Amino acid sequence: MSSDVRFTDFKSDKQPTWCPGCGDFGTMNGMMKALAETGNDPDNTFVVAGIGCSGKIGTYMHSYALHGVHGRALPVGIGVKLANPNLEVMVAGGDGDGYSIGAGHFVHAVRRNVDMSYVVMDNRIYGLTKGQASPTSRQDFETSTTPEGPQMPPVNPLALALASGATFIAQSFSSDAQRHAEIIQKAVEHDGFGFVNTYSPCVTFNDVDTYDYFRDSIVDLDEEDHDPHDREAAKQKILEGDKEYMGVIYQDDDSVPWEKREGIDQDMSDIPDGAPEDAMDLVREFY
Amino acid sequence: MPEDLNWAIGGEAGDGIDSTGKIFAQALSRAGRHVFTSKDFASRIRGGYTAYKVRTSVDRVESVVDRLDILIALTERTIDENMDELHEGSVIIYDGERSTMQDVEVPDGMIGLSVPLQRLAEDAGGAIMANVVALGAACEVAQFPIENLDESLNKRFGDKGEAIVENNKEAARLGQQHVQEEYDHDFDYDIETTDEDYVLLNGDEAIGMGAIAAGCRFYSGYPITPATDVMEYMTGRVEQYGGKVVQAEDELSAINMALGAARAGARAMTATSGPGIDLMTETFGLVATTETPLVICDVMRSGPSTGMPTKQEQGDLNMTLYGGHGEIPRFVVAPTSVSECFWKTVEAFNYAEKYQTPVYLVSDLALAVTEQTFPPEVFDMDEVEIDRGKVVDEDEVDSWLDERGRFQAHFPSADGVSPRAFPGTTDGAHMTTGLEHDELGRRTEEEAVRLEQVEKRQRKVETAKEQEEWDYREFGDSEADTLVISWGSNEGAMREALGFLEERGHDVRFISVPYIFPRPDLSAEIEAADDVIVVECNATGQFADVIEHDVLERVQRVNKYNGVRFKADELATEIENTLTGADAGATEVEAE
C-alpha cells in the first residue's frame, strides 16, 4: 500500500457508457475518493457489482473487481472478505439489484456485519431495461409496466437495514461531491458493514426524482444536530420517512465485524503443497 | 460370497436408531471386521419408520444384500417392513413387556427373543438406554465379545460423563446376561474378530475430509438432504486450518460466497443436492465465464422438484453435464465408492485450479449415507498433491501485463489457461465479468474477441483431455463378451453381482467410470463386446445416452458463435467448405 495514492489511480481507461448527466458518475467519483482517502490502493481493493447501470462500475474503476449476476453482489463480497480479510471490499449495486432481487442477501449481509462497504445507487427506476418501476419507485410513478404506478409503498432501505441490526446506516446524494465522498469514507472506515444509500438520479427515465427535486428536499443531518449514535433518534428519522436525509443516520461505535468475532484473520489463499502435516489425524477420528 | 452377518435396528425416527447402529458398526470396525451400513429413513424428524442396517464380514463388503440375520425391532412395524429380508433362523429381538409389543407374532421358523429392554435399562440407570440393552443382547446372539462395545460407548457418551458411560456398559451387559440366562439356543453365529485396524466413514465425510486435505479453506452451503453431512463434517475442522464454513441464507448466496472466496485465492467449495443445483445454475455460468476455480458438489437424491429427499437416484447427470444457458466448459467427476469420494474431491480441486473452471463433483445419497470400513492407509495423506495451476506472484506478474501495464487475466494462451493473480498482488489488479470480455476482463461485443474468448475457454477442455488420464476401474473377466458399464455408487453392488453372475454361468466384464466429462473413450471396449449394458439409478439412462453418443459416427458440424446470425451466402460457403474439406474458417468441425 503506498501513501501517495490519488483517487484517479482507481480510474480505468474505459470511458463510461452512462448517459450524460447520470448520477452514477458522481457516485463513482465519491467511491474512488473514499478509497484513496482511506489509504487503499487498487491492488488491495476488491470491488463487486451486480447487474444494471450500477453494475458497470467495475469496468470504469481500476482495482480487483467482479461484475456478477443480478442481485448477488453482496455474497460475493462477503466471500472475498472472509477469504482474505486484508482486502478492502466495496460492493456497489442499484436499487433493483439490492432491494428487489437481492433483498434477501441485503438483510443477511446487514446481519452478518462483515467489514466492508455497500453503496447503493438509488435512482428509483430500472434504467438499463429502459424505465420500469423499481422497489424504491413512488406508489403512483407511471412506467411502461406500471401505467397506474406500482400501487404499493416503496421499500424503505434504511428501515430494512435498521430492522436487520445494521451498525452503520447512511444516505448521500451523488451530486453533493464533497459530502458524498465524506459519507462513503465513513462507511469504509466503519468496523463492520457500512451501508450507504446514495441518491443517484436517472436523467433519462425518471422525471420525478430529479437533481432539482433532491436539491430542494434534501436535509443534511449535520445541520440538524442529529447524534448518529442515538439509535432511537435514528429510528425516528428513518421511520418518519417524510424527509430525504443526507449523512450518517446511525453508527454503532462498538461494532465488531463478524470475521473478527469468528477469529478469521488469515489470507486463505496460502495453503501447503500437500495435505496438512497432521492430516492423518482427520483419518484417525474415524476409528 | 463372504461369510457375512446382516444386522439391523429399526423403529421410529427419534428412537435413537442411528446412534445405536453407529455404536455397533464402530465396535465391529474396531474389532477388525469390515462393515457396510445403510439406512432406511423418511423425511421427518420424529415418527415414521427408520432403520440402520449393518452388514459385516471379515472379508470386504461392498454392498447391501436382501438378508437380515439379526433384527432389533423397537416397533411391530419394523418386523413387517423387513419381512422380505428375514429368513428361517433370523433372530428378532424385541421388548415383549412393552404394551405396544405384547401382541408381536414372530413369524414361523424365526427365533423371537423377548428381552425386557426398558426394564433392564431402568435397572442400569435409565429407560433411555433400552437400545443399548438390545445391543448387548445382539452381541450375545452373534457371539461378539461385548467388551468391543465399550470404546464405542466411550466415544458416544464420553462427554456426558463417566457415570453415563458406565451405566451404558452395564445396560449392554444386562442385555447380554438376559439372553444367556433365558435362552439356550445355539444361534449359529460366531463373529470372528481380527487385529486389523479399520476406519469407518461415509461418502459425505470422505468428501469433506478430501476437501480439507486438498487445501479447501472456504465452504459455504445451505442445509439440504443428503449433502448436509459434508458441511457438518467440515464445520469446526476446516477452522483448525484457518478456514471457515459459512451457512448461507440460500443456495444462491452459498455459491456466490464461494465464488468470491475463490477469486480471493482460497480453494473453495459448496455442496448441495439437485434442487440446490437448480438455484446455483445461473452463477455456475458466471463461475465458468469468469474462469474461477470452484468445486460444486451435488449429492443427488430422487427428483424432480422436491421428489423423494431421502431416497436414492442418479438423475442429475444431464443437469451437471448440460445445465446452464449458453455453452459452459466444465468438468464432471463422479466418485464410485466412499474412498473415491475422498480422492476424487482432491482431484476436483486440482482440475478446478489447473484449468480455472467449475468442477461438478457428483455423488449420490447411497454414497452419502453408506458408512464403510477402510484400512486407514487408503487415505494416505502423503499421496495428496496440490496443483494450483498458473498462479503468478509479484515477480511474475510483469510478463502478463499488456503494453499499457494492464494485467491480462483472460489472456488467450495456447492451452486456453490464463495467468491468475490473487487480489493483493501488486500490479495484478483486474476485473472480470459475466459479460463477454476481452483479455483484460472488460466487457466487449467485438466479434473477433468473442470468438477468441469462446475458443480459449473451450481449449482448456481439449488441453485437459490430453494432459490428464481419464481412466476407469475394471473388474470381472476382461475377455468376457458381456460388458457392463456403470457410474457412481453402483460399483460396489455390481462388483458383488459379478460373483453371483459367475455362479450362474455368466462371465462379465465390468467397467466403472468415475469421469463423466471429460470421460474415457470406451469405443474399443464397446466394439469388442457382444452385449453392452449400462447400469444406473435413473429412469431414462442418462449415462447410457452419452456412452451411446460417443460411439456414434459423427455428423459434420457448421457452427457460428460470434454473436451474429447465419447469412445465406456465408452459409453456402461454409457448407461447401465442409463438403470439400476445405479450410473452414469460422466453422468448427468437432475434432475426434
Interface residues (C-beta under 8 A of the other chain):
Chain A: S12 D13 K14 P42 D43 N44 T45 F46 V47 V48 K56 G58 T59 M61 H62 S63 Y64 A65 L66 H67 G68 V69 R72 L74 P75 V76 G77 I78 G79 V80 K81 L82 A83 N84 N86 L87 G104 H105 V107 H108 E262 G263 I264 Q266 D267 M268 S269 I271 P272 D273 G274 A275 P276 A279 M280 L282 V283 R284 F286 Y287
Chain B: S29 R30 D197 Y198 V199 L200 L201 E205 M209 I212 A213 A214 G215 R217 F218 S220 R237 E239 Y241 G242 G243 K244 V246 A248 E249 D250 L252 S253 A254 N256 M257 A258 L259 G260 A261 A262 R263 A264 G265 A266 R267 A268 E282 T283 L286 T290 P376 F379 M381 D382 V384 E385 I386 R404 F422 P423 G424 T425 T426 D427 G428 A429 H430 M431 T432 T433 G434 L435 R442 R443
